């Protein structure tokens, strides 16, 4: 980000770096710690919390930092910082509560645990960035409302497709083009993939098998596009979105989507197999004939739709841009506008039986698809982000949508209480 790099250099020169506290030290968290340590002047990761603190220590070591202390609470984080050392904890609240932390980065990929972390950070007056599509797609509108009330900013991150899409969209709208389709490019979509089928890919890529499954079975992209929908007010064209198979350049796939829907308010959606993968794109239109002629001159074609795209998203490499935008400019990369627009609902991956306990995102029993929030609310459909741990009260056939009426929720979950509050607050119809 052209503005961000200069602002960070000034912070480095002043000896006042942006101080990040990170929750989660999986593959993405370790990559972020490495990136900040070596390539982001004016920023430092002052503390990392992970349920296994040895993994947080690994993140520092891989980033070339051996000067860290194991601590138990916020006071310990602050003592370590005062001594010029990083802090490692197993308690995320130690990081959220520490005065020496400017921004909290939540990168756990969980809903229940991640919600508790984000709420604590908000309560402590911290700006919060997440790299957690599942949490944002399930509870983002309520967490955003809580952040607004506390006078802090909540955002998801650059690097993941939703943030990259939003950056592209801001550019497109900034030149006067009206978006018609806000899109994602996916290489594979098979809703019946599971951790067994994805084990080899996951091992080669250093991912967990369930994370790799959520990429393949369509759940992850559904959450990503729900975040985009909630940040733009633009819904899906139908349950599950269209998600057509395509070959060649993504700009040539325009005819695979309903033109009427695209021109009448727009849709969020994705294509499978198009190039450049794994990029993002926006189809847009312009009403002024002179500008249409110039867009044709500039090789975007005759219209009525023009394709804007970015051919890559670089995950942890780009997250520091969000952290800097947040800390220095209070500029969210991508955050809900208000009420939910799209939800991710739960679908049976195979025939299920009464008494089965659902295993959640990226496993064997269910996958998630996008649905407009008004429909999901009217039919009381079970959010995919809450499916894990629910007990089925009836048999459910493969590919059947699961509703709240079909399950018994686990007792006393924070995420269920927050979701009920979100539903009541926004009363989506």
C-alpha positions in Angstrom: 0.0 0.0 0.0 1.7 3.2 -1.2 0.4 5.4 1.7 1.1 2.7 4.3 4.7 2.1 3.6 5.7 5.8 4.0 3.7 6.0 7.3 5.4 2.9 8.6 8.8 4.3 7.7 8.0 7.4 9.7 7.0 5.3 12.7 10.3 3.4 12.4 12.3 6.6 12.3 10.5 7.9 15.3 11.1 4.7 17.2 7.4 4.2 17.7 6.5 1.0 15.9 2.9 -0.3 15.6 2.8 -3.0 18.3 0.9 -6.1 17.3 -0.4 -8.8 19.6 -1.2 -12.0 17.7 -3.6 -14.8 18.8 -2.8 -18.0 17.0 0.5 -19.4 15.7 -0.5 -21.8 12.9 0.9 -21.7 9.4 -0.5 -18.2 8.7 0.4 -16.8 12.1 4.0 -18.0 11.7 4.2 -16.5 8.3 2.9 -13.1 9.5 5.5 -13.1 12.3 8.2 -13.8 9.8 7.0 -11.1 7.4 6.8 -8.4 10.1 10.2 -9.2 11.5 12.0 -9.0 8.2 10.1 -6.8 5.9 7.9 -4.4 7.7 9.8 -1.5 9.3 7.7 0.4 11.9 5.9 -2.7 13.1 6.7 -5.4 15.6 4.8 -8.5 17.0 5.3 -7.9 20.7 3.3 -10.9 21.9 1.9 -14.2 20.6 -0.7 -16.3 22.4 -1.3 -19.9 21.4 -2.9 -22.8 23.2 0.4 -24.6 22.9 2.9 -21.9 23.7 5.7 -23.9 22.2 4.1 -23.2 18.8 4.2 -19.5 19.6 7.9 -19.8 20.5 8.4 -21.6 17.2 6.9 -18.6 15.4 9.4 -16.3 17.0 12.3 -18.6 16.3 11.4 -19.0 12.7 11.3 -15.2 12.5 14.8 -15.1 13.9 13.9 -13.9 17.4 15.2 -15.9 20.3 14.5 -13.1 22.9 11.1 -13.9 24.3 9.7 -14.8 27.7 6.9 -17.2 28.6 4.3 -15.2 30.6 1.0 -15.8 32.3 -0.8 -12.5 32.2 -0.9 -9.0 30.8 1.5 -7.8 33.4 4.0 -10.4 32.2 3.5 -9.2 28.6 4.3 -5.6 29.7 7.3 -6.7 31.7 8.7 -8.5 28.7 8.1 -5.5 26.5 9.7 -3.2 29.0 12.8 -5.4 28.9 13.0 -5.4 25.2 11.7 -9.0 24.8 8.7 -10.5 23.1 6.1 -12.4 25.1 4.6 -15.9 24.7 1.4 -17.0 26.5 -1.2 -19.7 26.4 -3.8 -17.2 27.6 -5.1 -14.9 24.7 -6.5 -12.5 27.2 -3.0 -11.7 28.5 -2.3 -10.3 25.0 -5.7 -8.6 24.6 -5.3 -6.9 28.0 -1.7 -5.7 27.7 -1.2 -1.9 27.4 1.8 -2.3 25.1 -0.4 -3.9 22.4 -1.8 -1.4 19.9 -3.6 -3.9 17.6 -4.8 -7.4 18.2 -4.6 -9.8 15.3 -6.8 -12.9 15.6 -5.7 -15.7 13.3 -7.2 -18.9 14.9 -9.7 -19.9 12.2 -12.2 -20.8 15.0 -15.7 -19.4 15.7 -16.3 -20.0 19.4 -12.7 -19.3 20.6 -12.2 -16.5 18.1 -15.4 -14.7 19.2 -14.2 -14.6 22.8 -10.8 -13.2 21.7 -12.4 -10.5 19.6 -14.8 -9.5 22.3 -12.1 -9.2 24.9 -9.9 -7.1 22.6 -12.9 -4.8 21.9 -13.7 -4.5 25.6 -10.1 -3.5 26.2 -10.3 -0.7 23.6 -8.1 -2.4 21.0 -8.5 -2.3 17.2 -8.9 -5.8 16.0 -8.0 -7.5 12.7 -9.0 -11.1 12.0 -7.8 -13.6 9.4 -10.9 -15.6 10.1 -13.5 -15.8 7.4 -15.5 -18.3 9.4 -15.9 -16.0 12.4 -16.6 -12.9 10.3 -19.2 -14.8 8.2 -21.0 -16.0 11.3 -20.9 -13.1 13.7 -19.2 -10.2 11.9 -22.2 -7.8 11.9 -22.6 -8.1 15.6 -18.9 -7.9 16.4 -18.7 -4.8 14.2 -21.6 -3.2 16.1 -19.8 -4.0 19.4 -16.6 -2.5 18.0 -18.4 0.7 16.9 -20.0 1.1 20.3 -16.5 0.8 21.9 -15.0 3.3 19.5 -12.6 0.8 17.9 -12.3 -0.7 14.4 -12.9 -4.3 13.4 -11.7 -5.7 10.1 -10.7 -8.8 8.2 -7.4 -8.8 6.4 -5.6 -8.0 3.2 -4.1 -11.1 1.6 -7.2 -13.3 2.1 -9.5 -13.0 -0.9 -12.2 -10.9 0.8 -9.8 -8.2 1.6 -8.1 -8.3 -1.8 -11.6 -8.2 -3.4 -12.5 -5.1 -1.3 -9.3 -3.3 -2.3 -10.1 -4.0 -6.0 -13.7 -2.9 -5.5 -12.6 0.4 -3.9 -10.4 1.1 -7.0 -13.2 0.2 -9.4 -15.8 2.4 -7.7 -13.1 5.1 -7.4 -12.9 5.5 -11.1 -16.6 5.7 -11.5 -17.4 2.1 -12.5 -20.5 0.5 -11.0 -19.9 -3.1 -9.9 -22.2 -5.7 -11.4 -20.5 -8.9 -10.1 -17.9 -9.0 -7.3 -16.1 -12.2 -7.7 -13.5 -14.8 -6.7 -11.6 -17.3 -8.8 -11.5 -20.9 -7.5 -9.5 -23.8 -8.8 -11.6 -26.7 -7.5 -15.0 -27.2 -6.0 -16.2 -30.7 -4.9 -18.6 -30.5 -1.9 -17.9 -34.1 -1.0 -14.1 -33.8 -0.3 -13.1 -34.7 3.2 -9.9 -34.8 5.4 -9.0 -38.2 4.0 -9.2 -37.1 0.3 -7.2 -33.9 1.1 -4.6 -35.4 3.4 -1.8 -35.6 0.8 -2.4 -32.0 -0.4 -2.6 -30.7 3.1 0.7 -32.5 4.1 2.5 -31.1 1.0 1.3 -27.6 1.7 1.8 -27.6 5.5 -1.9 -27.2 6.2 -4.3 -29.1 8.4 -6.4 -31.6 6.5 -9.7 -30.0 7.6 -8.5 -26.6 6.4 -7.6 -28.0 3.0 -11.0 -29.7 3.0 -12.8 -26.4 3.6 -11.0 -25.0 0.6 -12.1 -27.9 -1.6 -15.7 -28.5 -0.5 -16.7 -24.9 -1.1 -17.3 -23.9 2.5 -14.3 -21.5 2.7 -15.3 -19.6 -0.5 -18.9 -19.4 0.8 -17.6 -17.7 3.9 -15.4 -15.4 1.9 -18.2 -14.3 -0.3 -20.5 -13.8 2.7 -17.9 -11.4 4.1 -17.8 -9.5 0.8 -21.6 -9.4 0.7 -21.9 -8.1 4.2 -19.3 -5.4 3.4 -21.0 -4.2 0.2 -24.7 -4.9 0.7 -24.7 -7.1 -2.5 -26.2 -10.5 -2.2 -26.0 -13.8 -4.0 -28.1 -14.5 -7.1 -29.4 -17.8 -5.8 -28.8 -20.3 -3.0 -25.2 -21.6 -3.2 -24.4 -18.8 -5.7 -23.8 -19.8 -9.4 -20.1 -20.7 -9.3 -19.9 -21.9 -12.9 -17.1 -23.9 -14.3 -15.0 -21.8 -16.7 -11.9 -22.1 -18.8 -9.6 -19.4 -20.1 -9.6 -15.8 -19.0 -12.1 -14.8 -16.3 -13.3 -11.9 -18.4 -14.7 -14.4 -20.9 -17.0 -15.9 -18.3 -19.4 -13.0 -18.2 -22.0 -14.9 -20.2 -22.1 -17.6 -17.5 -24.0 -15.3 -15.1 -27.5 -13.7 -15.5 -27.0 -10.3 -17.1 -30.2 -9.0 -15.6 -29.1 -9.7 -12.1 -25.7 -8.2 -12.7 -27.1 -5.0 -14.1 -29.9 -4.8 -11.5 -28.0 -4.2 -8.3 -25.3 -6.8 -8.8 -24.3 -10.1 -7.2 -21.4 -11.7 -5.4 -20.2 -15.0 -6.9 -17.2 -17.0 -8.1 -16.0 -19.0 -11.0 -14.2 -22.4 -11.0 -11.3 -23.1 -13.2 -10.8 -19.7 -14.9 -7.6 -17.8 -15.1 -5.8 -16.0 -13.5 -6.1 -18.2 -10.5 -6.2 -17.8 -7.6 -7.2 -14.2 -8.3 -10.2 -12.0 -7.8 -12.3 -9.9 -10.1 -15.0 -7.4 -10.5 -17.3 -7.0 -13.5 -18.5 -3.4 -13.7 -20.4 -1.1 -16.0 -20.3 2.6 -16.8 -23.2 4.8 -17.9 -21.3 7.6 -19.6 -20.7 7.1 -23.4 -17.5 9.1 -23.4 -16.0 7.0 -20.5 -17.3 3.8 -22.3 -15.3 4.8 -25.4 -12.2 5.4 -23.3 -12.5 2.0 -21.5 -12.7 0.4 -25.0 -9.6 2.4 -26.0 -7.8 1.2 -22.9 -8.5 -2.4 -24.0 -11.3 -3.3 -21.6 -13.7 -3.9 -24.4 -17.0 -2.4 -25.7 -19.1 -3.2 -22.6 -21.6 -3.2 -21.2 -19.5 -5.1 -18.7 -15.8 -4.5 -18.1 -13.5 -6.9 -16.2 -11.1 -5.8 -13.6 -9.0 -8.4 -11.9 -6.0 -9.1 -9.7 -4.2 -12.3 -10.5 -3.1 -13.3 -7.0 -3.6 -13.0 -3.3 -0.7 -13.4 -1.0 -2.2 -14.3 2.4 0.3 -13.6 5.2 2.5 -11.3 3.0 -0.3 -8.7 2.9 -1.7 -8.9 6.4 0.7 -6.2 7.7 -0.9 -3.7 5.4 -4.2 -4.2 7.2 -2.5 -3.8 10.6 -0.9 -0.6 9.5 -4.1 0.8 8.0 -5.9 -0.1 11.2 -3.4 1.4 13.7 -2.4 4.4 11.7 -5.5 5.4 9.8 -8.4 3.5 11.4 -9.2 2.3 7.9 -10.7 -1.2 7.8 -9.8 -3.4 4.9 -13.2 -5.1 4.9 -15.9 -4.9 7.6 -19.7 -5.3 7.6 -21.8 -2.3 6.5 -24.6 -3.2 9.0 -27.1 -6.1 8.9 -26.1 -9.4 7.5 -26.7 -9.7 3.7 -25.5 -13.3 3.1 -25.2 -16.2 5.5 -23.4 -19.5 5.2 -25.8 -22.4 5.8 -25.2 -26.0 6.7 -25.7 -28.9 4.2 -25.3 -32.6 4.7 -22.2 -34.0 2.9 -23.6 -37.5 3.2 -26.7 -39.3 4.6 -26.8 -38.5 8.4 -28.7 -40.1 11.2 -30.6 -38.8 14.2 -28.1 -38.8 17.1 -25.1 -37.9 14.9 -23.0 -35.1 16.3 -21.9 -32.8 13.5 -18.2 -32.4 13.1 -18.1 -28.9 11.7 -16.1 -27.0 9.0 -13.8 -29.0 6.7 -14.6 -32.5 8.0 -16.8 -35.5 6.9 -20.4 -34.6 7.6 -21.3 -31.2 6.3 -20.4 -28.4 3.9 -21.4 -24.7 3.8 -23.1 -22.8 1.0 -24.1 -19.1 0.7 -27.7 -18.0 1.1 -29.2 -14.5 1.3 -29.6 -13.7 4.9 -33.3 -12.9 4.7 -34.0 -16.4 3.3 -31.8 -18.1 5.9 -33.5 -16.2 8.7 -37.0 -16.9 7.4 -36.3 -20.7 7.2 -34.3 -20.7 10.4 -31.4 -22.4 8.7 -28.4 -23.5 10.8 -25.3 -21.4 10.2 -22.3 -23.4 9.2 -20.2 -21.6 11.7 -22.4 -23.0 14.5 -22.8 -26.6 13.2 -19.9 -28.2 15.0 -21.1 -30.1 18.1 -24.8 -29.9 17.2 -26.7 -33.2 17.6 -29.2 -34.2 14.9 -32.7 -34.8 16.0 -33.8 -36.4 12.8 -32.3 -38.2 9.8 -31.0 -35.9 7.1 -30.3 -36.9 3.5 -27.2 -36.1 1.6 -27.3 -32.5 0.2 -30.2 -31.6 2.4 -30.1 -28.2 4.1 -30.1 -28.4 7.9 -32.2 -26.1 10.0 -32.2 -25.1 13.7 -35.3 -27.3 14.1 -33.2 -30.3 13.1 -30.6 -30.1 15.8 -30.0 -29.7 19.5 -27.3 -27.1 20.1 -24.5 -27.8 22.6 -25.0 -26.2 26.0 -23.8 -22.7 26.9 -21.8 -21.7 23.9 -20.8 -18.0 23.5 -21.2 -18.2 19.8 -24.8 -19.3 20.1 -25.6 -16.4 22.4 -23.9 -13.9 20.2 -25.7 -15.2 17.1 -29.0 -15.0 18.9 -28.2 -11.4 19.8 -27.2 -10.7 16.2 -30.4 -12.1 14.8 -32.5 -10.1 17.3 -30.5 -6.9 16.7 -30.8 -6.9 13.0 -34.1 -8.8 12.5 -33.1 -9.7 8.9 -36.1 -10.2 6.6 
